[in-house]
Amino acid sequence: MVKISSIFVLGILVVLMPFSGFPFEWKNATYIICGLAIIVLSLLIRKELHEVLRALHNNDVIKADTFTESIPQEKSADEK
């Protein structure tokens, strides 16, 4: 969730940058840094998504409900 929020904040920064009054060189540097950060974050999100989908569609795992009832052991005649 942090990655998605970071992409959102970077997008807002890119939208507001033309109105900031910074010099042209600073704006270009900010655009490049924000663009690279968005690329890296989106690749990380995509990797996590593929891992989740792979885990959901993995048919090798046998899912079974197991239940073990605990029954007190009866003592045999020899143990009494």
N, C-alpha and C positions, 0 to 999 in steps of 0.2 A: 504494500500500500504506500510505503514511503517513496518508492520509485515513481509511481503514478503521480503522486503529489508533487514530486520534484519536476517531472515533465510539465505539469500544469504551471508551476511557478516559473519555469524557464520560458514557457510560451508567453506568459504575461509580461515577462521582462523583454522579450523580443518585440512584443506589440507596443510596449511603452517606450522603447529605446529611441525611435525617431523624434519623440517629443521631449526628450530629456535635456537637450542643449549641450551634450558632450561633444567634443571635437570628433571629426570624421574618423580619425584613426582609432579612437577609443570605441566608437560604435562598431567598426569593422572587427576589432579584436573581440568585443563582446558577442557579436553575431557568430564568429567562428567558435568561440568557447562554448556558447550555448548550443550551437548546432552539434558539436562533437559530444557534448554531455547528453543531449537528447538521443543521439545515435547509440551511445553506449548503454544508456538506461533502457531504451527500447529493445536492444539486443538481449539484455539481461532478463527483461520481462518475457520476451519470446522464449528464451531458454527455459525459464521456470514453467511457462505454459506447456511446452512440449514435454517436460518431465511429468507434469501432472496428468496430461492426456495419456502419456505412455503408461503411467501407473494405473489409470482408470481402465485402459483397454488391455491390460496384461492378463492373458488367459491362463498363464502358468500357475497362478496362485489359486489354490482350491479353497474356496470360502465355505466353511461349514460351521453351523452353530453347534457348540459342544456344551454339554452340561454334565457335571459330575455331582452326584448327590453324596453328601457325606453321611455315611451310616456308621454308627458305632460298631466296632468289631466285637463280636461275642467271644468270650473266653471259652476255650475248649475245656473238656473235663480234666485234662492233664494239668492245666494251668491253675485250677481252683485249689 
